Structures are given as structure tokens and as C-alpha cells.
């Protein structure tokens, strides 16, 4: 198995009303190169936070995320050009698509990525 994307000991906390809330607690995972992954879980489980941290939209409190060999924090632009993320609850999804079919927090084409994964 060739690992392309991984998270090591990711933690994310937020301050809310004077209290510290833990959104992610020492999450680690590996995703095999070329695989598509879906995150499923209860509301408030940390799915969106994990996804946002993994593509550099939110900075983790601690831990590290690697995408296609690049550290997400230090090489965010390179990472965003290589990955695609689509949130299921995005309002106005159709209207936010670019002419090349791209969408999400990456720079590639969804259609091209879908076709490449299907091969």
C-alpha cells in the first residue's frame, strides 16, 4: 500500500463562551494513493473539522497532515492543486461550479478526477 495522504495526531480545539471545546482529539489516519474516501458519522463528530484541517482551510491546534507528500501547513497551495473535497451540505453547489467542472477546496477537475479513479 502506497500512502498518499495521512494525518498524525491531529487535535483541534475552539474557544466558545470562555470554554475550550475539543473538535478533534488525536486523530490519525492513512489514505491509500488513488482512493476516494467518505467520512460518515453523527453530527458534531468532527467530520467537517477533520476535512477542513486536512485541506488547509483550518489550522490544527496540534498534529500534522500530509497530502500527496506535502505538509498541508507549509505547502498549502501545492496541496490544494492536488486534492478535491466536496462538502455534502454546500448551498448553491451547482452555481459554484467552474466551467471545467472543478469545485471544493482543490484545484483539479472533479470530472477528470472521477474518471481517473474509475479506471
N, C-alpha and C positions, 0 to 999 in steps of 0.2 A: 504494500500500500504506500503510495507516494502522497504525503500530506501536503496540501497546498495552503490551507487556512487553519489557524489554530488560535485558541485563546488560553492564556495561562493565568490562573489565579485572579481572574477579573473580579474587582469589587467596585461598586458604585453606591455612594450614599448621597442623599439630598437633605437639605435643611428645610423643615416645614414647621412653621409655628413654634420655633425655638427648639424643636426636637430633631434628632438625626434619624432619618428613615433609610433603611438598607434596601436598595433595589436589586442589587446583585451581591451575593456572598461567596467569594472564592470559586467562581465558575471556571471550569476548564473543559475544552472540547477540541476535537480534531475533525476536520472535514477532508475527505479524500479528494484529490485533484479530479476535476471534471464532474463532481457530484452536485446535484441540486438538493437543497435541504429546506424543510419547512419546520418552523417552531410552533408547537401546539401546547396550550396549557390554559389554566384558569386566568381570569382577569387579575392583574396585579402580580403575576408570577415572574415578571421581568423579561418577557419576550421582546417587547419593543426596546427596552433599555439595552439588552444584550445586542440586538441588531444595530442600534444606533452607535453603541460603543465600537462594535466590530467594523463598522464602515467609517468611523472617524467623525460622526456627527455630534457625539457626546464624548467628553474625555473621562476615562475611568478614574476612580479615586486611587486605585492601585491595580497592578497587573499589566499584562501585555497582550496585544493582538497582532498576529502576523497574517497577512493576506498575500498570497502568491509570492511569498518570500520577502515581503516588505513590511516593516514595522508601521502600523497604521498611524501612530502619532507623529513619527518623523518623516514619513513619506506619503502623507495623505493624498496628495494629487495623483501620484502614481497608482496608489491603491484604488482610488475612485475611477481611474480609467480602465481598471481590470475586473471590477466586480459589478454585479447588479443586485439591487434589493428592491422589492416591491412590498409595500405595506397593504394589507387587505382592507383597511378602513380608510383609504385615501379618498377624500371627497374630490370630485372633479377629475378623476383619473383620466378619462378619455380626453378631456380638454388640455391636460398637461403633457400629453404625448408629443414628442418632437416628430418631425417629418420622417426621420429614419426609424421610427418605432422605439426609440430609447426612452427610458423612464426610470425612476428610482434614484438611488444615490450613487449610481455608477455612470460610466461614460459610454459603454458599449451598447449595441442594439439588442433589444430583447428578442427580436425575431431571429437575428443571427446567432445569439447565444442559445436560444431554444433549439434551432436547427442543428447547431454543433453538438449539443448534449444528446439529441435524438439519434445521432449517427452511431 
